């Protein structure tokens, strides 16, 4: 038994070293990159994502001196019985979730024996392989998906894998009429060698890294374009008279709900990730601009209400002053300061403005009645100069902003500043992707 095993494994890791298996492939199609059902988990800074499906012709070539037939031509073996009698590397795809060999109408496999014991094995296979996907820059993102092949049972002491082409460019494996998914373009294939360490030993392998660039023209027209138009529609409220409350509120609320709908539709078609995608940043920015148009209208309504209150207050004050002027002919003998009735002749009181104000005191039925003005009492009480300046400044500001001219100018300036701010926002956003 030991002699049989020695003979069977004499070509693996013998004096000539491990068997070198040259690997190549021919892409038939890449069906899809599935990110809708992606599950994201932290493994350091990596992402555990879903898969991409690729259909290829897989080629493997190695030399087995025991099968040197001594002829100058290649022998093709089509019999399944003959293939089972020949040693074939137990290659498998490390990151494959599922895979299948095509069997329509017969098993799509071919094995040839060349001069010197050179064996070429070709099989058609479809692999669904796991891919680490990052959607932070969606939809202007590029995804890098590897396809790793290595031996399952033979360590690097017995089998060493290498690519059948020199260099790291794998574009020679892509046919000119290659069919790709409508949402992605294959921009690069990088070839490399791997050496994975396991408990049982080190295993040699090869890795083909596919770089896919997403085609984002669909998102430009259906997401970015639509959101920008909705933001522009919300600016129509600036030219609508502020008296038309129903029209402006309806326009603002409709625009706001439309932005929310677009944002929800986008996120419903994408995996639930915990980070903010690039598309989310833009849509949230559009949402904020629409929301600010409603805030601007609320400010206009608030100032208009304040203006009405100020007008009513001025009318009441003017009416009160007119009534007070009718009482100026009454001769006053007494003053009241801080609630104490004082005699004007004994105290000789003067007001800050230099005029002597009089109040009258009349005694009737044992009660004292003092007639005076609120402003006169305020002038007698102690006052802080800083508070007086603050009140004066507030009154000046109110007199300036609580006017029809200023309130109408808010809409005029908003109609100019909002488009300018939105243009700056777009310039800053797209600067990262140009």
C-alpha positions as CSV (number, residue, x, y, z in Angstrom):
1,X,0.0,0.0,0.0
2,X,2.8,2.4,0.8
3,X,4.4,1.7,-2.6
4,X,1.1,2.4,-4.3
5,X,0.7,5.8,-2.5
6,X,4.4,6.6,-3.3
7,X,3.8,6.0,-7.0
8,X,0.6,8.0,-7.1
9,X,2.1,11.0,-5.4
10,X,5.5,10.7,-7.0
11,X,4.7,13.7,-9.3
12,X,3.6,15.9,-6.3
13,X,6.5,17.5,-4.4
14,X,9.1,15.2,-5.7
15,X,12.7,16.1,-6.5
16,X,11.5,18.4,-9.2
17,X,9.4,20.4,-6.6
18,X,5.7,21.0,-6.4
19,X,3.5,20.7,-9.5
20,X,3.0,24.0,-11.2
21,X,-0.6,24.6,-12.3
22,X,-1.1,27.4,-14.8
23,X,-4.6,29.0,-14.6
24,X,-6.5,31.1,-17.0
25,X,-10.1,31.9,-17.8
26,X,-12.4,33.3,-20.5
27,X,-15.3,35.5,-19.4
28,X,-18.6,34.6,-20.9
29,X,-20.8,37.0,-18.9
30,X,-21.1,38.7,-15.5
31,X,-24.7,38.6,-14.7
32,X,-25.2,40.9,-11.8
33,X,-23.7,42.5,-8.7
34,X,-26.3,42.0,-5.9
35,X,-26.3,44.8,-3.3
36,X,-30.0,44.9,-2.4
37,X,-29.7,42.0,0.1
38,X,-26.3,43.0,1.4
39,X,-25.6,42.4,5.1
40,X,-23.0,44.6,6.6
41,X,-20.9,43.6,9.6
42,X,-17.8,45.1,11.0
43,X,-14.7,43.0,10.7
44,X,-12.0,45.5,11.3
45,X,-12.7,48.0,8.5
46,X,-14.1,45.4,6.1
47,X,-17.6,44.8,5.0
48,X,-19.4,41.5,4.6
49,X,-21.5,41.9,1.5
50,X,-23.5,40.0,-1.0
51,X,-22.3,38.5,-4.3
52,X,-21.5,38.8,-7.9
53,X,-22.2,36.1,-10.5
54,X,-19.7,35.3,-13.2
55,X,-19.8,32.7,-16.0
56,X,-16.4,31.6,-17.3
57,X,-14.4,29.0,-19.2
58,X,-11.8,27.9,-16.6
59,X,-8.5,26.7,-17.9
60,X,-5.8,24.7,-16.0
61,X,-2.6,23.3,-17.3
62,X,0.1,21.1,-15.7
63,X,2.6,18.5,-16.6
64,X,2.4,14.8,-15.6
65,X,5.4,12.8,-16.9
66,X,3.5,9.6,-16.4
67,X,1.1,10.5,-19.2
68,X,3.8,11.3,-21.8
69,X,2.5,9.3,-24.8
70,X,5.6,10.0,-27.0
71,X,3.5,11.4,-29.9
72,X,4.0,14.8,-31.6
73,X,0.3,15.7,-31.5
74,X,-2.3,16.4,-28.8
75,X,-4.8,13.8,-27.8
76,X,-8.3,14.9,-26.8
77,X,-10.1,12.8,-24.2
78,X,-13.9,13.1,-24.4
79,X,-14.8,10.0,-22.5
80,X,-15.9,10.5,-18.9
81,X,-14.4,7.2,-18.0
82,X,-11.0,8.3,-19.3
83,X,-11.2,11.6,-17.4
84,X,-11.8,9.9,-14.1
85,X,-8.6,7.9,-14.5
86,X,-6.4,11.0,-14.8
87,X,-5.3,13.1,-11.8
88,X,-6.8,16.6,-11.8
89,X,-6.0,19.3,-9.3
90,X,-8.7,19.7,-6.7
91,X,-9.1,23.4,-7.3
92,X,-11.9,25.4,-5.7
93,X,-13.0,29.0,-5.4
94,X,-12.3,30.3,-1.9
95,X,-15.0,33.0,-1.9
96,X,-17.6,31.1,-3.8
97,X,-21.1,30.9,-2.3
98,X,-22.4,28.5,-4.9
99,X,-21.3,27.2,-8.2
100,X,-22.2,24.8,-10.9
101,X,-20.8,23.0,-13.9
102,X,-22.8,23.2,-17.1
103,X,-24.2,19.9,-18.4
104,X,-26.3,21.0,-21.4
105,X,-26.3,19.0,-23.5
106,X,-23.3,17.1,-22.1
107,X,-20.9,18.0,-19.3
108,X,-19.0,21.1,-20.6
109,X,-15.5,19.7,-19.9
110,X,-12.5,19.0,-22.1
111,X,-9.2,17.4,-21.3
112,X,-6.2,17.1,-23.7
113,X,-2.9,15.3,-23.5
114,X,0.0,17.0,-25.2
115,X,3.6,15.9,-25.9
116,X,5.8,15.6,-22.8
117,X,2.8,14.9,-20.5
118,X,1.3,18.4,-20.8
119,X,-2.3,18.2,-19.6
120,X,-4.9,21.0,-20.4
121,X,-8.2,20.9,-18.6
122,X,-11.1,23.2,-19.6
123,X,-14.5,23.4,-18.0
124,X,-17.4,25.9,-18.1
125,X,-18.6,27.0,-14.7
126,X,-20.8,29.6,-13.1
127,X,-19.7,31.0,-9.8
128,X,-21.6,33.2,-7.3
129,X,-18.8,34.7,-5.3
130,X,-18.9,36.9,-2.2
131,X,-17.8,40.5,-2.7
132,X,-16.9,43.2,-0.2
133,X,-19.0,46.2,-1.2
134,X,-18.8,49.8,0.1
135,X,-21.7,52.1,-0.9
136,X,-20.4,55.3,0.7
137,X,-19.9,57.0,-2.7
138,X,-23.1,55.5,-4.3
139,X,-24.0,56.0,-7.1
140,X,-20.6,57.2,-8.2
141,X,-18.9,54.2,-6.6
142,X,-16.5,51.6,-7.9
143,X,-16.7,48.0,-6.5
144,X,-13.7,45.7,-6.2
145,X,-14.6,42.0,-6.3
146,X,-12.0,39.2,-6.1
147,X,-12.2,35.7,-7.4
148,X,-9.7,33.4,-5.5
149,X,-8.7,29.9,-6.7
150,X,-6.6,27.5,-4.7
151,X,-6.2,23.8,-4.0
152,X,-8.4,22.3,-1.3
153,X,-6.3,19.3,-0.2
154,X,-2.7,20.0,-1.5
155,X,-0.6,22.5,0.3
156,X,2.1,24.7,-1.3
157,X,4.6,21.8,-0.9
158,X,2.7,19.8,-3.5
159,X,1.0,22.4,-5.8
160,X,1.9,25.9,-6.8
161,X,-0.6,28.0,-8.8
162,X,0.4,30.7,-11.3
163,X,-1.3,32.6,-14.1
164,X,-0.8,31.5,-17.6
165,X,0.0,35.1,-18.6
166,X,2.8,37.3,-17.3
167,X,2.2,40.6,-15.6
168,X,-0.9,41.7,-13.6
169,X,-3.2,42.8,-16.4
170,X,-6.0,40.3,-17.0
171,X,-7.8,42.2,-19.8
172,X,-6.7,39.4,-22.2
173,X,-9.2,37.2,-20.6
174,X,-12.1,39.5,-21.6
175,X,-13.6,39.0,-25.1
176,X,-14.1,42.0,-27.4
177,X,-17.9,41.5,-27.5
178,X,-18.2,41.0,-23.8
179,X,-21.7,41.3,-22.3
180,X,-21.9,43.2,-19.1
181,X,-24.6,44.3,-16.8
182,X,-26.4,47.6,-17.7
183,X,-25.5,49.3,-14.5
184,X,-21.7,48.5,-14.4
185,X,-18.7,48.7,-16.6
186,X,-15.7,46.4,-16.1
187,X,-12.7,48.8,-15.9
188,X,-9.9,46.5,-14.8
189,X,-8.8,43.0,-13.9
190,X,-5.8,42.7,-11.7
191,X,-4.0,39.3,-11.5
192,X,-2.0,38.3,-8.4
193,X,-0.7,35.3,-6.5
194,X,-1.9,34.4,-3.0
195,X,-0.5,32.3,-0.1
196,X,-3.1,31.6,2.5
197,X,-2.1,30.2,5.9
198,X,-4.3,27.6,7.6
199,X,-3.9,25.2,10.5
200,X,-2.8,22.4,8.2
201,X,-0.3,24.4,6.3
202,X,0.2,27.1,3.6
203,X,-1.8,26.9,0.4
204,X,-0.9,28.5,-2.9
205,X,-3.5,30.2,-5.0
206,X,-4.3,32.8,-7.6
207,X,-6.6,35.8,-7.4
208,X,-8.3,37.8,-10.1
209,X,-9.6,41.2,-8.8
210,X,-12.4,42.7,-10.9
211,X,-13.0,46.5,-10.7
212,X,-16.5,47.6,-11.6
213,X,-17.5,51.2,-12.2
214,X,-21.2,52.0,-11.8
215,X,-23.0,53.7,-14.6
216,X,-24.8,56.6,-12.9
217,X,-26.6,58.2,-15.8
218,X,-29.9,56.7,-14.7
219,X,-29.5,58.2,-11.2
220,X,-28.6,61.6,-12.7
221,X,-31.9,61.8,-14.6
222,X,-34.2,60.1,-12.1
223,X,-32.8,61.1,-8.7
224,X,-30.5,64.1,-8.9
225,X,-32.4,65.8,-11.8
226,X,-35.8,65.3,-10.2
227,X,-34.7,66.5,-6.8
228,X,-33.1,69.6,-8.3
229,X,-36.3,70.4,-10.1
230,X,-38.4,70.0,-7.0
231,X,-36.0,72.5,-5.2
232,X,-36.4,75.0,-8.0
233,X,-40.2,74.6,-7.9
234,X,-40.2,75.5,-4.2
235,X,-38.7,78.9,-5.1
236,X,-41.8,79.9,-7.0
237,X,-43.3,80.7,-3.6
238,X,-40.9,83.7,-3.4
239,X,-42.8,85.5,-6.2
240,X,-46.2,84.6,-4.8
241,X,-47.6,87.5,-2.6
242,X,-47.3,86.7,1.0
243,X,-51.0,87.3,1.5
244,X,-51.7,84.1,-0.5
245,X,-51.0,81.9,2.5
246,X,-52.8,78.8,1.2
247,X,-50.9,78.8,-2.1
248,X,-47.4,79.2,-0.6
249,X,-48.0,76.7,2.2
250,X,-49.4,74.1,-0.2
251,X,-46.4,74.6,-2.6
252,X,-43.9,74.2,0.2
253,X,-45.5,71.2,1.8
254,X,-45.9,69.4,-1.6
255,X,-42.3,70.0,-2.5
256,X,-41.2,68.8,1.0
257,X,-43.2,65.6,0.7
258,X,-41.9,64.9,-2.8
259,X,-38.3,65.1,-1.6
260,X,-39.2,62.7,1.3
261,X,-40.7,60.3,-1.3
262,X,-37.7,60.3,-3.5
263,X,-35.4,59.7,-0.5
264,X,-37.5,56.8,0.6
265,X,-37.7,55.2,-2.9
266,X,-34.0,55.4,-3.2
267,X,-33.3,53.8,0.2
268,X,-36.0,51.1,-0.3
269,X,-34.0,49.8,-3.4
270,X,-30.8,49.8,-1.5
271,X,-29.5,47.7,1.4
272,X,-30.0,49.0,4.9
273,X,-26.6,50.3,5.9
274,X,-25.6,52.3,8.9
275,X,-23.5,54.9,7.1
276,X,-24.6,57.8,4.9
277,X,-24.3,57.3,1.2
278,X,-23.4,60.0,-1.2
279,X,-26.9,60.0,-2.7
280,X,-28.3,60.5,0.8
281,X,-26.2,63.6,1.3
282,X,-27.5,65.2,-1.8
283,X,-31.1,64.3,-1.2
284,X,-31.0,65.5,2.4
285,X,-29.4,68.7,1.2
286,X,-32.3,69.2,-1.2
287,X,-34.7,68.5,1.6
288,X,-33.1,71.2,3.7
289,X,-33.4,73.8,0.9
290,X,-37.1,73.1,0.5
291,X,-37.6,73.2,4.3
292,X,-35.8,76.6,4.4
293,X,-38.3,78.0,2.0
294,X,-41.1,77.2,4.5
295,X,-39.0,78.7,7.3
296,X,-38.5,81.9,5.2
297,X,-42.3,82.2,4.7
298,X,-42.9,81.7,8.5
299,X,-40.4,84.6,9.2
300,X,-42.4,86.8,6.7
301,X,-45.7,86.0,8.4
302,X,-44.1,86.6,11.9
303,X,-42.8,90.0,10.9
304,X,-46.1,90.9,9.3
305,X,-47.9,90.0,12.5
306,X,-45.4,92.0,14.6
307,X,-46.0,95.0,12.3
308,X,-49.8,94.8,12.9
309,X,-49.3,94.6,16.6
310,X,-46.9,97.6,16.5
311,X,-49.4,99.6,14.5
312,X,-52.2,98.9,17.0
313,X,-49.9,99.8,19.9
314,X,-49.0,103.1,18.2
315,X,-52.7,104.0,17.7
316,X,-53.5,103.2,21.3
317,X,-50.6,105.3,22.5
318,X,-51.6,108.2,20.3
319,X,-55.2,108.0,21.6
320,X,-54.0,107.9,25.2
321,X,-51.7,110.9,24.7
322,X,-54.6,112.9,23.2
323,X,-56.7,112.1,26.2
324,X,-53.9,113.2,28.6
325,X,-53.5,116.5,26.9
326,X,-57.1,117.4,27.9
327,X,-56.1,117.1,31.6
328,X,-53.1,119.4,31.4
329,X,-55.1,122.5,32.5
330,X,-55.7,120.9,36.0
331,X,-53.4,122.5,38.5
332,X,-51.5,119.9,40.5
333,X,-50.2,120.6,44.0
334,X,-48.7,117.3,44.9
335,X,-46.4,114.7,43.4
336,X,-46.1,111.0,44.0
337,X,-42.7,109.4,44.1
338,X,-42.3,105.7,44.9
339,X,-45.8,105.6,46.2
340,X,-45.4,108.6,48.6
341,X,-47.4,111.7,48.2
342,X,-45.1,114.8,48.2
343,X,-45.8,118.5,48.2
344,X,-44.3,120.2,45.2
345,X,-43.7,123.4,47.0
346,X,-41.8,121.7,49.8
347,X,-39.7,119.3,47.7
348,X,-39.2,121.5,44.6
349,X,-39.1,118.4,42.3
350,X,-37.7,118.6,38.8
351,X,-37.7,115.9,36.0
352,X,-34.8,114.8,33.9
353,X,-36.1,116.7,31.0
354,X,-36.0,119.9,33.0
355,X,-39.7,120.5,33.1
356,X,-41.7,120.5,36.3
357,X,-44.6,118.1,36.2
358,X,-47.5,118.5,38.4
359,X,-50.0,116.2,39.8
360,X,-53.2,117.0,41.6
361,X,-54.3,115.6,44.8
362,X,-57.8,115.9,45.9
363,X,-59.3,114.7,49.2
364,X,-62.7,113.4,49.3
365,X,-64.6,111.2,51.8
366,X,-61.3,110.6,53.6
367,X,-59.5,109.2,50.6
368,X,-56.5,110.6,48.6
369,X,-56.8,110.7,44.8
370,X,-53.7,111.5,42.8
371,X,-53.8,112.1,39.1
372,X,-50.6,111.7,37.1
373,X,-49.1,110.2,34.0
374,X,-47.3,106.8,33.8
375,X,-44.4,108.5,32.0
376,X,-44.0,111.0,34.8
377,X,-43.8,108.3,37.4
378,X,-41.2,106.4,35.3
379,X,-39.1,109.5,35.1
380,X,-39.0,109.8,38.9
381,X,-37.9,106.1,39.4
382,X,-34.2,105.2,39.2
383,X,-33.2,103.9,35.7
384,X,-30.2,102.0,34.5
385,X,-28.5,103.7,31.5
386,X,-27.5,100.4,29.8
387,X,-31.1,99.3,29.9
388,X,-32.2,102.6,28.4
389,X,-29.7,102.2,25.5
390,X,-30.8,98.6,24.9
391,X,-34.5,99.6,24.8
392,X,-33.7,102.4,22.4
393,X,-31.7,100.0,20.1
394,X,-34.5,97.5,20.1
395,X,-37.0,100.2,19.2
396,X,-34.8,101.4,16.4
397,X,-34.5,97.9,15.0
398,X,-38.2,97.3,15.2
399,X,-38.8,100.6,13.4
400,X,-36.5,99.5,10.6
401,X,-37.6,95.9,10.0
402,X,-41.3,96.2,10.8
403,X,-42.1,97.9,7.5
404,X,-43.7,96.8,4.3
405,X,-40.6,97.6,2.4
406,X,-38.4,95.4,4.5
407,X,-40.9,92.5,4.6
408,X,-41.3,92.5,0.8
409,X,-37.5,92.6,0.4
410,X,-37.1,89.3,2.2
411,X,-38.8,87.5,-0.6
412,X,-36.8,89.4,-3.2
413,X,-33.5,88.7,-1.6
414,X,-34.5,85.0,-1.0
415,X,-35.3,84.6,-4.7
416,X,-31.7,85.6,-5.5
417,X,-29.8,84.0,-2.6
418,X,-31.5,80.6,-2.6
419,X,-30.5,79.7,-6.2
420,X,-27.0,81.0,-5.6
421,X,-26.6,78.9,-2.4
422,X,-28.0,75.8,-4.2
423,X,-25.5,76.4,-7.0
424,X,-22.6,76.6,-4.5
425,X,-23.9,73.4,-2.8
426,X,-23.9,71.5,-6.1
427,X,-20.5,72.8,-7.0
428,X,-19.0,71.6,-3.7
429,X,-20.9,68.2,-4.0
430,X,-19.8,67.4,-7.6
431,X,-16.2,68.6,-7.1
432,X,-15.4,65.3,-5.4
433,X,-16.5,63.3,-8.5
434,X,-15.1,65.3,-11.4
